[in-house]
């Protein structure tokens, strides 16, 4: 079932305008988590992926935690000093609530190097068809992923895939996009 929503802003609109549009568009959407995971599972397995940096879903994001069967999932902890950045930790160490409202590992949880990760599942408010991500404005993944050589899969509901998003030189792009309709390469 397709729900009506307003058209996206002009690509020249500020990112904050895009974020408002994406949140309003996402709010009434049905949960697509099971369908997204059903597409991600064979996609990742078919590429020999074993270790996946996943995300703890915030309201409205597809929940990918069901991938913990069949893959070794990792998650992030948000750190603010010396600068804002993410560290990687085993999935099951996420036991405390972050400032963003989802579970994250405590500061003392064992760390895992990004170089040991086969694939990253990248959450977003929206993506465009070239893999540009509309994040929440913190820049955490843009600081984490430059130089990462593994698979980067953007994850969002299909209603939040748009032809073009505003982009900046530091924006990290996804190589593939996963929605409830399937997983496809970006172009």
C-alpha positions as CSV (number, residue, x, y, z in Angstrom):
1,X,0.0,0.0,0.0
2,X,1.4,3.4,-1.0
3,X,0.7,6.3,1.4
4,X,0.4,9.8,0.1
5,X,3.1,12.2,1.1
6,X,4.3,15.6,0.0
7,X,6.8,15.9,-2.8
8,X,10.5,16.3,-1.8
9,X,12.0,19.8,-1.7
10,X,14.2,21.1,-4.4
11,X,17.7,19.7,-4.4
12,X,18.9,23.3,-3.7
13,X,16.9,23.4,-0.5
14,X,18.9,23.4,2.8
15,X,19.5,20.0,4.4
16,X,17.4,21.1,7.4
17,X,14.4,21.5,5.0
18,X,15.1,18.0,3.7
19,X,15.2,16.6,7.2
20,X,11.8,18.1,8.0
21,X,10.4,16.6,4.8
22,X,11.9,13.2,5.5
23,X,10.6,13.0,9.1
24,X,7.1,14.0,8.0
25,X,7.2,11.4,5.1
26,X,8.5,8.7,7.3
27,X,6.1,9.2,10.3
28,X,3.0,7.5,8.7
29,X,4.9,4.7,6.9
30,X,4.4,1.1,7.9
31,X,7.2,-0.9,9.5
32,X,9.3,-2.4,6.6
33,X,11.9,-4.1,8.8
34,X,11.0,-7.7,8.0
35,X,11.0,-7.1,4.3
36,X,14.3,-5.2,4.4
37,X,16.0,-7.9,6.4
38,X,14.5,-10.6,4.0
39,X,16.3,-8.9,1.1
40,X,19.5,-8.0,3.0
41,X,20.1,-11.6,4.3
42,X,20.7,-13.3,0.9
43,X,22.4,-10.2,-0.5
44,X,25.0,-10.1,2.2
45,X,25.4,-13.9,2.4
46,X,25.9,-14.0,-1.4
47,X,28.9,-11.7,-1.1
48,X,30.5,-13.7,1.6
49,X,29.8,-11.1,4.3
50,X,30.3,-12.3,7.9
51,X,30.9,-9.3,10.1
52,X,28.4,-6.4,9.7
53,X,28.4,-3.0,11.3
54,X,24.7,-2.5,11.8
55,X,22.8,0.2,13.6
56,X,20.4,0.2,16.5
57,X,17.2,1.5,14.9
58,X,15.6,4.8,15.9
59,X,11.9,5.2,15.5
60,X,10.9,5.0,11.8
61,X,14.2,3.3,10.7
62,X,14.1,-0.3,9.5
63,X,15.2,-2.5,12.3
64,X,18.0,-4.8,11.1
65,X,18.6,-6.6,14.4
66,X,17.2,-9.9,13.0
67,X,20.4,-10.2,11.0
68,X,22.1,-11.3,14.2
69,X,21.2,-14.8,13.2
70,X,23.7,-15.7,10.5
71,X,26.0,-12.7,10.8
72,X,28.3,-11.3,13.5
73,X,26.7,-7.9,14.1
74,X,28.6,-4.9,15.5
75,X,27.1,-1.6,16.6
76,X,28.4,1.9,17.4
77,X,28.9,4.1,20.4
78,X,28.8,7.8,20.0
79,X,31.7,9.6,21.5
80,X,32.1,13.4,21.9
81,X,35.8,13.8,23.0
82,X,38.3,14.6,21.8
83,X,36.0,15.1,18.7
84,X,32.6,13.7,17.8
85,X,33.1,10.2,16.4
86,X,31.8,6.6,16.5
87,X,33.6,3.5,17.9
88,X,32.6,-0.1,17.0
89,X,31.6,-2.8,19.5
90,X,30.0,-6.2,19.6
91,X,26.2,-6.0,19.1
92,X,25.3,-7.6,22.4
93,X,27.3,-5.1,24.5
94,X,24.7,-2.3,23.7
95,X,23.1,-2.0,27.1
96,X,22.8,1.7,27.8
97,X,20.6,4.4,26.3
98,X,22.4,7.0,24.1
99,X,21.5,10.7,23.8
100,X,19.7,9.8,20.6
101,X,17.4,7.3,22.5
102,X,18.7,3.9,21.2
103,X,20.9,1.3,22.9
104,X,24.6,1.7,22.7
105,X,27.6,-0.1,24.3
106,X,29.0,1.4,27.5
107,X,32.3,3.3,27.2
108,X,34.2,0.3,28.6
109,X,32.9,-2.2,25.9
110,X,35.6,-3.9,23.8
111,X,36.3,-2.1,20.6
112,X,36.4,-3.6,17.1
113,X,38.4,-2.1,14.3
114,X,36.6,-0.9,11.2
115,X,39.1,-2.7,9.0
116,X,37.7,-6.0,10.2
117,X,34.1,-5.2,9.0
118,X,32.9,-6.8,5.8
119,X,29.8,-4.5,5.3
120,X,28.3,-1.4,6.8
121,X,24.5,-0.9,7.0
122,X,24.0,2.8,6.9
123,X,20.9,4.4,8.4
124,X,19.5,7.6,7.1
125,X,16.5,9.9,6.9
126,X,16.7,9.5,3.1
127,X,19.0,8.4,0.2
128,X,19.2,9.4,-3.4
129,X,19.7,7.0,-6.3
130,X,23.5,7.8,-6.4
131,X,23.9,6.7,-2.7
132,X,24.0,10.2,-1.2
133,X,22.8,10.0,2.4
134,X,20.6,12.5,4.3
135,X,21.7,11.9,7.8
136,X,20.6,13.5,11.1
137,X,23.2,16.3,10.9
138,X,26.0,15.0,13.2
139,X,28.4,13.9,10.6
140,X,29.4,10.8,12.6
141,X,29.3,8.3,9.6
142,X,31.0,10.8,7.4
143,X,33.9,10.9,9.8
144,X,33.9,7.1,10.3
145,X,33.8,5.8,6.8
146,X,36.3,7.7,4.5
147,X,38.7,5.2,3.2
148,X,36.6,2.2,4.2
149,X,37.0,-0.4,1.5
150,X,34.1,-2.7,2.3
151,X,30.5,-2.8,1.2
152,X,28.4,0.2,2.3
153,X,24.6,-0.4,2.1
154,X,22.2,2.4,2.7
155,X,19.0,1.3,4.4
156,X,15.7,3.2,4.4
157,X,12.0,2.8,3.3
158,X,11.5,3.0,-0.5
159,X,9.4,6.2,0.0
160,X,12.5,7.9,1.1
161,X,14.6,7.2,-2.0
162,X,14.7,10.4,-4.1
163,X,16.3,11.4,-7.4
164,X,18.8,13.8,-5.9
165,X,19.8,15.2,-2.5
166,X,22.0,18.1,-1.6
167,X,25.6,16.9,-1.2
168,X,28.9,18.1,0.1
169,X,32.4,16.9,-0.7
170,X,32.8,15.1,2.6
171,X,29.5,13.1,2.3
172,X,30.1,9.3,2.2
173,X,28.0,7.5,-0.4
174,X,26.4,4.1,-0.2
175,X,27.4,1.6,-2.9
176,X,24.0,-0.2,-2.6
177,X,20.5,0.7,-1.3
178,X,18.3,-1.7,0.7
179,X,14.5,-1.1,1.0
180,X,11.5,-3.2,1.4
181,X,11.5,-3.7,-2.4
182,X,15.0,-5.2,-2.6
183,X,18.7,-4.3,-2.7
184,X,20.2,-2.6,-5.7
185,X,23.5,-0.9,-6.6
186,X,23.6,2.9,-6.7
187,X,24.3,4.7,-10.0
